[in-house]
């Protein structure tokens, strides 16, 4: 039996970057920082941060772009994937990412409702002239969206 499951709780290390594939699928990427605190052999408090690359697809990507900013607390459930590509220089590049299957937003600070970012959607290259209307839903609970139906190979390298 094999299992590839990741659960992370941390804070966004940078703002969400939303893109649209040529097929019209929304994809968001951002980094989540997680901290680990421990005491070393001499009793001194030590702290270490790890940064995780996150990829979110579909409606959840759009909601992440709308509601999350650098410093937001988030819970991510997903799977680890390492992909590779050849850079324009001819060098082979690798990137390890968490492909999100579920995103849960953390608590919002007081007054955060007025600070939410307006929803803007980048356009796929094939339909730049067509405008996508802003999403005006005010959802407090995210629907669970699985990514099984969206091929990861449509994602451009980040």
C-alpha positions as CSV (number, residue, x, y, z in Angstrom):
1,X,0.0,0.0,0.0
2,X,1.3,3.4,-0.9
3,X,0.4,6.8,0.6
4,X,1.4,10.3,-0.5
5,X,-0.4,12.6,2.0
6,X,0.8,16.0,3.4
7,X,-0.9,18.2,6.0
8,X,0.7,21.6,6.6
9,X,-0.4,24.4,8.9
10,X,1.6,27.6,8.5
11,X,1.6,31.1,7.2
12,X,1.9,32.4,3.6
13,X,5.5,33.5,2.9
14,X,4.4,35.5,-0.1
15,X,1.2,36.6,-1.8
16,X,-0.7,34.2,-4.0
17,X,0.2,34.2,-7.7
18,X,-2.8,33.3,-9.9
19,X,-2.4,32.1,-13.5
20,X,-4.7,30.6,-16.1
21,X,-3.6,27.7,-18.3
22,X,-4.3,27.8,-22.1
23,X,-7.2,25.4,-21.4
24,X,-8.8,27.9,-19.0
25,X,-7.9,26.2,-15.7
26,X,-7.0,28.5,-12.8
27,X,-3.9,27.6,-10.9
28,X,-2.5,29.5,-7.9
29,X,1.0,29.1,-6.4
30,X,2.4,30.4,-3.1
31,X,4.8,29.4,-0.4
32,X,3.8,28.4,3.2
33,X,6.3,28.7,6.0
34,X,6.2,26.3,8.9
35,X,8.3,26.7,12.1
36,X,9.8,24.1,14.4
37,X,11.0,25.0,17.9
38,X,13.1,22.7,20.1
39,X,15.7,22.9,22.9
40,X,19.2,21.7,22.0
41,X,21.5,19.6,24.3
42,X,22.6,22.7,26.2
43,X,18.9,23.7,26.8
44,X,19.0,26.7,24.4
45,X,15.8,27.3,22.4
46,X,16.3,26.7,18.7
47,X,14.0,27.6,15.9
48,X,14.0,26.6,12.2
49,X,11.7,27.5,9.4
50,X,10.8,25.4,6.3
51,X,9.3,26.8,3.2
52,X,6.9,24.7,1.1
53,X,5.8,25.4,-2.5
54,X,2.0,25.0,-2.8
55,X,0.0,24.6,-6.0
56,X,-3.9,25.0,-5.9
57,X,-6.2,24.3,-8.9
58,X,-9.7,25.4,-10.0
59,X,-12.1,27.4,-7.8
60,X,-10.0,27.0,-4.7
61,X,-7.1,28.7,-6.6
62,X,-9.4,31.7,-7.3
63,X,-10.6,31.8,-3.6
64,X,-7.0,31.6,-2.4
65,X,-6.1,34.6,-4.6
66,X,-9.1,36.5,-3.3
67,X,-8.8,35.9,0.4
68,X,-5.2,35.0,1.2
69,X,-2.2,37.4,1.5
70,X,1.3,37.2,2.9
71,X,1.1,36.2,6.6
72,X,-2.3,34.5,6.4
73,X,-2.7,31.3,8.4
74,X,-3.7,28.3,6.2
75,X,-4.1,24.6,6.5
76,X,-3.1,22.6,3.3
77,X,-3.9,19.0,2.6
78,X,-2.4,17.5,-0.5
79,X,0.3,15.3,-2.0
80,X,4.0,15.9,-2.8
81,X,5.1,16.0,-6.4
82,X,8.6,16.7,-7.8
83,X,8.5,17.8,-11.4
84,X,11.3,18.6,-13.9
85,X,11.7,20.7,-17.0
86,X,14.5,21.9,-19.2
87,X,15.3,25.6,-18.7
88,X,16.1,27.8,-21.7
89,X,19.7,27.5,-20.8
90,X,19.5,23.8,-21.4
91,X,19.9,23.0,-17.7
92,X,17.5,20.4,-16.2
93,X,15.5,22.0,-13.3
94,X,13.6,20.3,-10.5
95,X,10.9,21.6,-8.2
96,X,9.1,19.8,-5.3
97,X,5.6,21.1,-4.6
98,X,2.6,20.2,-2.5
99,X,-0.4,19.8,-4.9
100,X,-3.3,20.9,-2.7
101,X,-6.5,18.8,-2.6
102,X,-8.0,21.0,0.3
103,X,-7.3,24.5,1.6
104,X,-8.7,25.7,4.8
105,X,-8.3,29.4,5.7
106,X,-7.1,30.3,9.2
107,X,-8.8,32.8,11.5
108,X,-9.0,36.3,10.1
109,X,-7.8,39.3,12.1
110,X,-10.3,41.9,13.3
111,X,-11.4,44.1,10.4
112,X,-10.1,41.8,7.7
113,X,-13.4,41.7,5.8
114,X,-12.8,45.3,4.6
115,X,-9.2,44.4,3.6
116,X,-10.0,41.5,1.2
117,X,-8.4,41.9,-2.2
118,X,-10.7,42.3,-5.3
119,X,-10.8,39.3,-7.5
120,X,-9.0,39.7,-10.8
121,X,-8.4,36.8,-13.1
122,X,-5.5,36.7,-15.6
123,X,-6.5,35.5,-19.0
124,X,-5.2,32.5,-20.9
125,X,-2.9,33.5,-23.8
126,X,-5.4,32.3,-26.4
127,X,-8.3,34.6,-25.2
128,X,-6.7,37.8,-24.0
129,X,-9.5,39.9,-25.5
130,X,-12.2,38.1,-23.6
131,X,-12.8,39.6,-20.1
132,X,-13.7,37.4,-17.1
133,X,-16.1,39.0,-14.6
134,X,-15.0,39.4,-11.0
135,X,-16.3,36.8,-8.6
136,X,-18.5,38.4,-6.0
137,X,-19.4,35.5,-3.8
138,X,-18.6,35.9,-0.1
139,X,-17.9,32.4,1.0
140,X,-16.8,31.7,4.6
141,X,-16.4,27.9,4.2
142,X,-14.5,26.6,1.2
143,X,-16.0,23.7,-0.7
144,X,-13.8,20.7,-0.9
145,X,-12.5,20.4,-4.5
146,X,-10.4,17.4,-5.7
147,X,-7.8,17.8,-8.3
148,X,-8.2,14.3,-9.9
149,X,-9.9,15.7,-13.0
150,X,-7.2,18.4,-13.7
151,X,-3.9,17.1,-15.2
152,X,-0.9,18.7,-13.4
153,X,1.0,18.7,-16.8
154,X,-1.0,21.8,-17.8
155,X,0.8,23.8,-15.2
156,X,3.5,26.2,-16.4
157,X,6.8,26.1,-14.5
158,X,6.7,28.6,-11.6
